[in-house]
């Protein structure tokens, strides 16, 4: 697998953020009179960005009159508590350092709002990634390929030289929409069984170290 640019999803691929996300969800829900959600609910609701995460956590979704306020309260809380219970997946930092040593360009593309994404990457992986692109209001969220294409164009690589690594069906569709190859990880927010049942014809790895093995083939 001959590649030059490796683009990573963030939540569920690089960092397990579900506990901090769940805490922030429940803070904003309870502040606005809604029932708190389980960690498992939050895990399943992750993938399309924090706006969708909140929409999926309140009655009537975006139509709820308190939706915007709940989302604002979530962002305010999460910005101050984004890494209290979050942690990089096993061996992921070592994998990233080895990829960098081998000469790959590394980027992050995530539906997490850009400020939160940048803070997390700078905290856990300082100096490793060349570009971090989180969601911003003027950009379309994944699975729209806009953010991925933006990164590829900055590096001026061909699509065949790029690889996307993610853990959810949103990541799969993003890569397909961007017309680049993808590797799915099963250690994140979707199990190997879920991936194999819902996504066909792509490599699946159970550990980050296996990413290195794939790229050596």
Secondary structure, DSSP 4 states (H G I P E B T S, - for coil): ---SEEEE-SBTTTEE-HHHHHHHHHHHHHHTTPPP--HHHHHHHTTS-HHHHHHTTSTTGGGSTTHHHHHHHHHHHHHHSSSSS-EEPTTHHHHHHHHHHTT-EEEEEEEEEHHHHHHHHHHHSTTT-SEEEEE-TTSPPTTSSHHHHHHHHHHT--GGGEEEEESSHHHHHHHHHHT-EEEEESSSSS-HHHHHHH--SSEEESSTHHHHHHHH-
